[in-house]
Amino acid sequence: MVKIATQLAQGTNGTDDDKTGAVVAPLYFSTAFRHPGLGQSTGYDYSRLETPTRELLEKQLAAIEHGTHALAVSSGMAAIDLVFSALTKTGDHFLSTDDLYGGSFRYFDERQANYKINYDKWNGINVDDLLLQIRPETKLVWIESPSNPTMKVIDIEGVAKAVHAIRPDILIAVDNTFLTPIYQNPLDLGADIVVHSATKYLGGHNDILAGAVIVKDDALFTTLTNQLTTTGQTLDPFPAWLLIRSLKTLAVRMAGHTKNAQYLAGKLPTLPGIDKVLYAGVGGMISFYLADNYNVDTFLRHLQVCSFAESLGGVESLITVPYIQTHHDMSVEDRLHLGITPQLIRFSVGLEDQDDLLSDITRAVAAAKE
Ligand SMILES: *Cc1c(COP(=O)(O)O)cnc(C)c1O
């Protein structure tokens, strides 16, 4: 395969060569497809099952994540739901890293309460501790790395090796939303399933809601496809096409996010009013603690370049307060235990000029002193 930047720029082009030679792939809206005759199909029947535009996106997602198959769905939560609704049932058990996207925990708690699909959390540090929590009915291990919002890096390869050595049947699933295939290919590290909220970096412009599941096993793909056909959380052609377009710039966007985030991760700790900065070293996600005598609300109100808004991964810098937003559904005890305090700020570093970002934060922090 060509290198990823080439695959991103060119991998979806030229599909119309036989008809028009259009460089960029066309967008097919049709929900219905004519059959040549009884028992015959062009390969497309009805758009919940597959559309040419979604299929093209799925091929690209599979290629860049080094999988064999991908399923493009209507949101990141739909991707998570697809995995659990297809692969777990009442009485099953799974394990999860303890610092995750808040909506994933809300989903896990719902599965536990309503379907008795129980789960336990692992702190992501010692793999032996994880192995001790495996039960006969354990089906899956769920990993998000780096973790959200405290940026812990999990050894995906170590987990996959250790778990598969004693239980090859347990699936390792990785939410790769934060690093994207530019920095991490979980399937190459031994994972079985990769999930994305494509709303974030893959989409990259804060204007598409989408999700993806990528696998490398045919039987797993068939199970997921049957579930998706049944539940219908597929991605509509228009956002699929926008995502195809967005992916073309993923490599250059991720490089820009990393450059800006590395710059800020170096500068922010020197600012009065910032106690500590958390950063995984690559990617665009930074968290930091405002000192106790700095008012979070005043800080947010003084931002001019960054927006106080709840998402991440776009060209526009967004800032959130996980304690009261993305992680609000976790118990106060759990939040504080993980370091998700009311003073913790999560910063999705965008592609603005790095000095404009630094002066925005500097000014807003200074204004927030009580
Ligand atoms: C946003 C997010 C999700 C959920 O995705 P949606 O597209 O909002 O449904 C899942 N995982 C991570 C890491 C996220 O950031």
The ligand as an SDF file (V2000), in Angstrom:
LIG
                    3D

 15 15  0  0  0  0  0  0  0  0999 V2000
  -17.2490   12.1820   20.8760 C   0  0  0  0  0  0  0  0  0  0  0  0
  -16.7110   10.8710   21.2160 C   0  0  0  0  0  0  0  0  0  0  0  0
  -17.5070    9.7290   21.1230 C   0  0  0  0  0  0  0  0  0  0  0  0
  -18.9600    9.7920   20.7230 C   0  0  0  0  0  0  0  0  0  0  0  0
  -19.0850   10.1920   19.3950 O   0  0  0  0  0  0  0  0  0  0  0  0
  -20.3590   10.9850   18.7770 P   0  0  0  0  0  0  0  0  0  0  0  0
  -19.9750   11.1580   17.3580 O   0  0  0  0  0  0  0  0  0  0  0  0
  -20.4920   12.2640   19.5600 O   0  0  0  0  0  0  0  0  0  0  0  0
  -21.5570   10.1170   18.9680 O   0  0  0  0  0  0  0  0  0  0  0  0
  -16.9140    8.5120   21.4110 C   0  0  0  0  0  0  0  0  0  0  0  0
  -15.6170    8.4270   21.7910 N   0  0  0  0  0  0  0  0  0  0  0  0
  -14.8360    9.5140   21.9000 C   0  0  0  0  0  0  0  0  0  0  0  0
  -13.4190    9.3560   22.3220 C   0  0  0  0  0  0  0  0  0  0  0  0
  -15.3550   10.7660   21.6220 C   0  0  0  0  0  0  0  0  0  0  0  0
  -14.5710   11.8470   21.7400 O   0  0  0  0  0  0  0  0  0  0  0  0
  1  2  1  0
  2  3  1  0
  2 14  2  0
  3  4  1  0
  3 10  2  0
  4  5  1  0
  5  6  1  0
  6  7  2  0
  6  8  1  0
  6  9  1  0
 10 11  1  0
 11 12  2  0
 12 13  1  0
 12 14  1  0
 14 15  1  0
M  END
$$$$
